[in-house]
Amino acid sequence: MTHDLDSMSTVTAYVDGELDAPRRAAFEAALAADAQLQQSVQRQQALRAALREAYDPVLAEPVPAALQAALAPPRAARVFDFATAQAQRDAAVPAAPRAPRWGWPQWGAMAACVVAGVLLGRQGLPGLAPAAQPDLWTAAGSLRAGDRLAQALDDRLATDPAPADAISVGLSFQARDGRYCRSFALPGTAAAPGTPATAGLACRGSRHWEVVATAAAVNAAQEPAASAPGAYRTAATALPPALLAALDGLRAGDMLDAAGERAARSRRWQP
Amino acid sequence: MSESVPEPEAQAQIAALLPRLRRFGRTVTRHREDADDLVQTAVERALLHLGQWQPGTRLDSWLFRIMKNAWIDEVRARGRRDEVLAPEEAGETVGVSETGRQIARLSVQAAMQRLPEDQRMAVGLVLVEGLPYKEAAQVLDIPIGTLTSRLARGREALQATLGDSGGMDA
């Protein structure tokens, strides 16, 4: 490095976009005639690019449900408008609001309140006959599959014909933590036509299915085929993009094929 | 609860910033879990103190500043405990199809984790988040001259670790 500190700070100021127009023009004039200066600039630009390359993938990661729940309006009126709430939040219902390991203990209570509100919104629509047990419910701070959904997740294969209760199971895969997870779709309610169906991801723990993500289901009929590329995405249900993103973040390897699905089922989805 | 419910627009704006807050969290902390805990703590504080944000100023800078303060509190509270913890295991993100690009990412992250706290924040704000010097200096509560010298030292250390190419030979 033959540049003194002063010209080095000019190089970084240039690369950082901190030079005003006249100084920038003067620097660029000098740059055009100075190969060594060009090398310095390239070196600084390469570092900036390397840092962006290293950290930008975070932007594409699904935002954890607990964080999204924090910003979901807790007012009943909004939460009860389930369709809107789901569409707005995209990746929607928080699975297990994880309390930070430090600070702000009231957080968990607030997030749990939102979960409860959303579930109430889904199950408590006026005129709906109360279900024996909701398909999604909270227990011990996590969102779980109810009996009907759990049974479907336990038993059904993706290739099974559409069943009478219309719960469908789509993709199965193994998550990085070793658990088997499956995508599912719950039908909209007959009592409220137009209510969007709900799609979600559930992972099998030792005793129950934990629902780790949900979103308003994409209506396959309205969805242009071009928006669902990729071989495994041709499975029974078109998954909303937010769920696909969550799924890609969770999975450790390829989707299970029919034989892998059967083998996992015979082990009761235990790794 | 209704008293502390902030304006929905502000909530929506903060929600839109979440991916960037998480990215900044990843540059500030050395552990993935710490990063999300930090964002969660900062968002909680922001919602409680929304009245302190001055409209017309940058909301992202305000949130970065809350994150910075929360992180300083946390580091202080942990005392020297954190120094015993090794930086996050690179193995966690190593997938089936390792590529040169992923390896480059991991080495840049590892180099960042070795920087001192103050340099890491300066580099994160300016080189990753793209904040102007003036904004970054305000976030960190330091004069611009201090910011640029932290940046210079940070850059030097990163380039020394990663090699002249900055670790990214096209």
Interface residues (C-beta under 8 A of the other chain):
Chain A: M8 S9 T12 A13 D16 G17 E18 R43 Q44 A46 L47 R48 A49 A50 L51 R52 E53 A54 Y55 D56 P57 V58 L59 A60 E61 V63 P64 A66 L67 Q68 A70 L71 P73 P74 R75 R78 P100 R101 W102 G103 W104 Q106 W107 M110 C113 G253
Chain B: M1 S2 V5 P8 Q11 A12 I14 A15 L18 P19 R20 R22 R23 R26 T27 E33 D36 D37 V39 Q40 T41 V43 E44 R45 L47 A70 D73 E74 A77 V96 R101 A104 R105 L106 V108 Q109 M112 V123 V126 L127 V128 P132 Y133 T148 L151 A152 R155 L158 Q159 L162 D164 S165 G166 G167 M168
